[in-house]
Amino acid sequence: MGLSVASFVAAAAISFGLLLWLRPLLAHYALAKPNARSSHKEPTPQGGGIAVIATTTIVVAVAEVFFLRQIDELLRLTVIFTSAFGLAIVGVIDDVRPLKAIPRLLLQTAAVAAVIAILPHDMRIVPSLPWWLDRTLALVGGVWFINLVNFMDGIDWMTVAEIVPVTAGLAVFGLKGALPPEATLVAAALCGAMIGFAPLNRPVAQLFLGDVGSLPIGLLLGWLLWMLAGQGHLAAAALLPLYYLADATVTLLRRLINREAVTQAHRRHFYQRALDSGLSVYRIVGRVFATNVILVLLASLTIMSRSLIIDIATCAIGTILVGTLIWKFNRGS
């Protein structure tokens, strides 16, 4: 427990300090100008994800090398963070000169495939499925998860309101034995790094995360959820990101039904509709944060009980909770 707490605190401090140092450079070289998808009205520096990912990597590497000293864990984490840095580079390129959909998708698929390749061979995310189908669904789901984290990063503090409670919950679950030590460490460090980013992303934001942050964060969070499901906690792994999954997936399906170009940027997410209807950023992200805290509590019930009935009941409650939230966002209330 002490190492996870120290990693959290160190990550928060390092991330905040690194962001303060980087912000003038990002203001000069990486300004995000308002466009049709944007919620901001003034050019704002983006690329804060550089510090978040770098900090998470540094803290985890130091903890692994000097404290845990597990070679097999270190090798797995090397593959995971190499893939995350690959996505960060894709994000940098996309932030400066947007990539076409197909090359971006192929690079994301390669990163997800590399992470899936180092998962324990006998681990099943969905135990009832054959190994090949389990891994195929993991690949498709991983690519979608990376993109939905990127899509949902559309207003100040939104990613903070999602990632902080989810990673905090994962870290606590790991301390209770629901995650392997290396995954617990990554969750604690990522949570701390996002806390360090939060003051500069506070509405009205002085700094944005950018694709350089949202893409690798999506990969790391997806891996953490895979590991949780692989430990026999599929219901908890589904509950934790449920708001992001629901908002992004329902929005995509609605756009497909309406025959809209799904690869083009838009402002059709439910939280964006709420903002356009007059709700303040604070009210929107406050509701998302509160919803995520409840989802974490529901997930903890499934982990403690290990009961199919509890799994079904908590998933039903979580679905109703999230469904109600996006319904209210759609109405602007």
QUILINLIN-V854482 format. One line per field, one symbol per residue. ss: DSSP state (H for helix, E for strand, L for the rest). psi: psi as a letter, one per 30 degrees, with the letter a starting at -180 (. if undefined). Layout:
BEGIN
ss=???
psi=???
END
This chain:
BEGIN
ss=LHHHHHHHHHHHHHHHHHHHHHHHHHHHHLEELLLLLLLLLLLEEELLHHHHHHHHHHHHHHHHHHHHLLHHHHHHHHHHHHHHHHHHHHHHHHHHLLLLHHHHHHHHHHHHHHHHHLLLLLLLLLLLLLHHHHHHHHHHHHHHHHHHHHHHLLLLLHHHHHHHHHHHHHHHHHHLLLLLHHHHHHHHHHHHHHHHHHHHHLLLLLEELLHHHHHHHHHHHHHHHHHHHHLLLHHHHHHHLHHHHHHHHHHHHHHHHLLLLLLLLLLLLHHHHHHHLLLLHHHHHHHHHHHHHHHHHHHHHHHHHLLHHHHHHHHHHHHHHHHHHHHHHHHLL
psi=eeeeeeeeeeeeeeeeeeeeefeeeefefhkjkkafflflfkkkklgffeeeeeeeeeeeeeeeefeehjeeeeeeeeeefeeeeeeeeeeeeeeejklleeeeeeeeeeeeeeeefgkkegkkejfflleeeeeeeeeeeeeeeeeeeeefiflkfeeefeeeeeeeeeeeeefggflleeeeeeeeeeeeeeeefeefgkkkkfklelffeeeeeeeeeeeeeeeeefggheeefeeegeeeeeeeeeeeeeeeeghljffkklhfleeeeeefffkleeeefeeeeeeeeeeeeeeeeeeeehkeeeeeeeeeeeeeeeeeefeeeefh.
END
